[in-house]
Amino acid sequence: MAGNRTFTMIKPDAVKNGHIGAILEKINSGGFRIVAMKYTKLSSEKAGEFYAVHKARPFYGELVEFMSSGPIVAAILEKDNAVEDFRTLIGATNPAEAAPGTIRALFATSIGENAVHGSDSDENASIEGSFHFAGTEIF
């Protein structure tokens, strides 16, 4: 997926608040093509596995609890410069610091409940996409 693909999740807060369609519209309007997508729910075990890189951090337990609290929408997106462009589209982790019009400025309620996940590197985009999707689910 290097260079032209990234991974995202619409998090439980945004799903619960009815923002799936609006977020997908922002993604499409941003020039991204969805090459894989599923509506699913992470178990605590799977959420812990996905966020294992943060295991030593004080927010890990809350993050795992939150990410397994309700359904998510997982997706692999395609566009030139996908990781960097998507990070720009979603905005800062803290919605109070996110640029106007970004996904987090529009739909996030806090640093912890910030509406979407976006991969931070090409390498992590590949790892995260493979965590959620089999090769036969990516088009």
C-alpha positions as a Markdown table, in Angstrom:
| # | Residue | x | y | z |
|---|---|---|---|---|
| 1 | Met | 0.0 | 0.0 | 0.0 |
| 2 | Ala | 3.0 | 2.3 | 0.1 |
| 3 | Gly | 2.5 | 5.8 | -1.2 |
| 4 | Asn | -1.0 | 5.7 | -2.4 |
| 5 | Arg | -3.0 | 3.9 | 0.2 |
| 6 | Thr | -3.9 | 4.6 | 3.8 |
| 7 | Phe | -6.1 | 3.0 | 6.5 |
| 8 | Thr | -8.9 | 4.7 | 8.5 |
| 9 | Met | -11.5 | 3.8 | 11.0 |
| 10 | Ile | -14.7 | 5.8 | 11.7 |
| 11 | Lys | -14.7 | 5.4 | 15.5 |
| 12 | Pro | -17.5 | 4.3 | 17.8 |
| 13 | Asp | -18.4 | 7.9 | 18.8 |
| 14 | Ala | -18.9 | 9.1 | 15.2 |
| 15 | Val | -20.9 | 5.9 | 14.3 |
| 16 | Lys | -23.1 | 6.4 | 17.4 |
| 17 | Asn | -23.6 | 10.0 | 16.5 |
| 18 | Gly | -24.8 | 9.2 | 13.0 |
| 19 | His | -21.8 | 10.7 | 11.1 |
| 20 | Ile | -20.8 | 7.7 | 8.9 |
| 21 | Gly | -22.4 | 9.2 | 5.7 |
| 22 | Ala | -21.0 | 12.7 | 6.3 |
| 23 | Ile | -17.5 | 11.4 | 7.0 |
| 24 | Leu | -17.6 | 9.1 | 3.9 |
| 25 | Glu | -18.7 | 12.2 | 1.8 |
| 26 | Lys | -15.7 | 14.2 | 3.1 |
| 27 | Ile | -13.4 | 11.3 | 2.2 |
| 28 | Asn | -14.9 | 11.1 | -1.3 |
| 29 | Ser | -14.8 | 14.8 | -1.7 |
| 30 | Gly | -11.2 | 14.7 | -0.7 |
| 31 | Gly | -10.4 | 12.7 | -3.7 |
| 32 | Phe | -10.0 | 9.3 | -2.0 |
| 33 | Arg | -11.2 | 6.1 | -3.5 |
| 34 | Ile | -12.4 | 3.4 | -1.1 |
| 35 | Val | -10.8 | 0.1 | -2.0 |
| 36 | Ala | -12.0 | -1.8 | 1.1 |
| 37 | Met | -14.6 | -1.1 | 3.7 |
| 38 | Lys | -16.5 | -3.0 | 6.4 |
| 39 | Tyr | -18.9 | -2.2 | 9.3 |
| 40 | Thr | -17.7 | -4.2 | 12.3 |
| 41 | Lys | -17.1 | -4.3 | 16.0 |
| 42 | Leu | -13.7 | -4.8 | 17.6 |
| 43 | Ser | -13.6 | -7.1 | 20.7 |
| 44 | Ser | -11.5 | -5.8 | 23.6 |
| 45 | Glu | -8.8 | -8.4 | 22.6 |
| 46 | Lys | -8.7 | -7.2 | 19.0 |
| 47 | Ala | -8.7 | -3.5 | 20.0 |
| 48 | Gly | -5.8 | -4.2 | 22.4 |
| 49 | Glu | -4.0 | -6.0 | 19.6 |
| 50 | Phe | -4.5 | -3.2 | 17.1 |
| 51 | Tyr | -3.3 | -0.5 | 19.6 |
| 52 | Ala | -0.5 | -2.6 | 21.2 |
| 53 | Val | 2.0 | 0.0 | 20.2 |
| 54 | His | 0.4 | 2.2 | 22.9 |
| 55 | Lys | 0.3 | -0.5 | 25.6 |
| 56 | Ala | 2.8 | 1.3 | 27.9 |
| 57 | Arg | 0.9 | 4.6 | 27.7 |
| 58 | Pro | -1.5 | 5.7 | 30.4 |
| 59 | Phe | -4.4 | 6.1 | 28.0 |
| 60 | Tyr | -4.1 | 2.5 | 26.6 |
| 61 | Gly | -6.9 | 0.9 | 28.8 |
| 62 | Glu | -9.4 | 3.7 | 28.0 |
| 63 | Leu | -8.5 | 3.6 | 24.3 |
| 64 | Val | -9.1 | -0.2 | 24.2 |
| 65 | Glu | -12.4 | 0.2 | 26.1 |
| 66 | Phe | -13.6 | 3.0 | 23.8 |
| 67 | Met | -12.6 | 1.3 | 20.6 |
| 68 | Ser | -14.5 | -1.9 | 21.6 |
| 69 | Ser | -17.5 | 0.0 | 22.9 |
| 70 | Gly | -19.5 | 0.0 | 19.6 |
| 71 | Pro | -19.3 | -0.6 | 15.9 |
| 72 | Ile | -16.7 | 1.0 | 13.7 |
| 73 | Val | -16.3 | 1.4 | 9.9 |
| 74 | Ala | -12.8 | 0.3 | 8.8 |
| 75 | Ala | -11.6 | 1.3 | 5.3 |
| 76 | Ile | -8.6 | 1.4 | 3.1 |
| 77 | Leu | -8.4 | 4.5 | 1.0 |
| 78 | Glu | -6.4 | 5.2 | -2.2 |
| 79 | Lys | -5.0 | 8.4 | -3.5 |
| 80 | Asp | -1.6 | 9.8 | -4.4 |
| 81 | Asn | 0.2 | 10.8 | -1.2 |
| 82 | Ala | -2.6 | 9.1 | 0.7 |
| 83 | Val | -1.3 | 9.1 | 4.3 |
| 84 | Glu | -0.3 | 12.7 | 4.4 |
| 85 | Asp | -3.4 | 14.0 | 2.5 |
| 86 | Phe | -5.7 | 12.0 | 4.8 |
| 87 | Arg | -3.9 | 13.3 | 7.9 |
| 88 | Thr | -4.6 | 16.8 | 6.6 |
| 89 | Leu | -8.2 | 16.0 | 5.9 |
| 90 | Ile | -8.9 | 14.6 | 9.4 |
| 91 | Gly | -7.1 | 17.4 | 11.3 |
| 92 | Ala | -5.4 | 17.5 | 14.6 |
| 93 | Thr | -6.1 | 14.8 | 17.3 |
| 94 | Asn | -7.5 | 17.5 | 19.5 |
| 95 | Pro | -10.6 | 18.7 | 17.7 |
| 96 | Ala | -10.1 | 22.2 | 19.4 |
| 97 | Glu | -6.9 | 22.5 | 17.5 |
| 98 | Ala | -8.1 | 20.9 | 14.2 |
| 99 | Ala | -8.4 | 23.2 | 11.2 |
| 100 | Pro | -11.9 | 24.4 | 10.2 |
| 101 | Gly | -13.6 | 22.0 | 7.9 |
| 102 | Thr | -11.5 | 19.0 | 8.8 |
| 103 | Ile | -13.3 | 15.8 | 9.9 |
| 104 | Arg | -12.2 | 16.1 | 13.5 |
| 105 | Ala | -13.2 | 19.8 | 13.7 |
| 106 | Leu | -16.6 | 18.9 | 12.4 |
| 107 | Phe | -17.4 | 15.6 | 14.1 |
| 108 | Ala | -15.0 | 14.9 | 17.0 |
| 109 | Thr | -16.1 | 15.7 | 20.6 |
| 110 | Ser | -12.7 | 15.3 | 22.5 |
| 111 | Ile | -9.2 | 14.1 | 22.1 |
| 112 | Gly | -10.3 | 10.7 | 23.2 |
| 113 | Glu | -13.4 | 10.6 | 21.1 |
| 114 | Asn | -12.0 | 12.1 | 17.9 |
| 115 | Ala | -14.2 | 10.5 | 15.3 |
| 116 | Val | -11.6 | 8.9 | 13.0 |
| 117 | His | -8.3 | 7.0 | 13.0 |
| 118 | Gly | -5.8 | 7.7 | 10.2 |
| 119 | Ser | -2.5 | 5.9 | 9.7 |
| 120 | Asp | 0.6 | 7.9 | 10.4 |
| 121 | Ser | 2.9 | 6.3 | 7.9 |
| 122 | Asp | 2.9 | 4.2 | 4.7 |
| 123 | Glu | 4.3 | 1.2 | 6.7 |
| 124 | Asn | 1.6 | 1.5 | 9.4 |
| 125 | Ala | -1.1 | 1.9 | 6.7 |
| 126 | Ser | -0.1 | -1.4 | 5.3 |
| 127 | Ile | 0.0 | -3.1 | 8.7 |
| 128 | Glu | -3.3 | -1.6 | 9.8 |
| 129 | Gly | -5.0 | -2.4 | 6.5 |
| 130 | Ser | -3.8 | -6.0 | 6.7 |
| 131 | Phe | -5.0 | -6.3 | 10.3 |
| 132 | His | -8.6 | -5.6 | 9.2 |
| 133 | Phe | -8.8 | -6.9 | 5.6 |
| 134 | Ala | -7.8 | -10.1 | 3.8 |
| 135 | Gly | -6.3 | -9.6 | 0.3 |
| 136 | Thr | -9.5 | -10.8 | -1.3 |
| 137 | Glu | -11.4 | -7.9 | 0.4 |
| 138 | Ile | -9.3 | -5.2 | -1.1 |
| 139 | Phe | -10.3 | -4.0 | -4.6 |
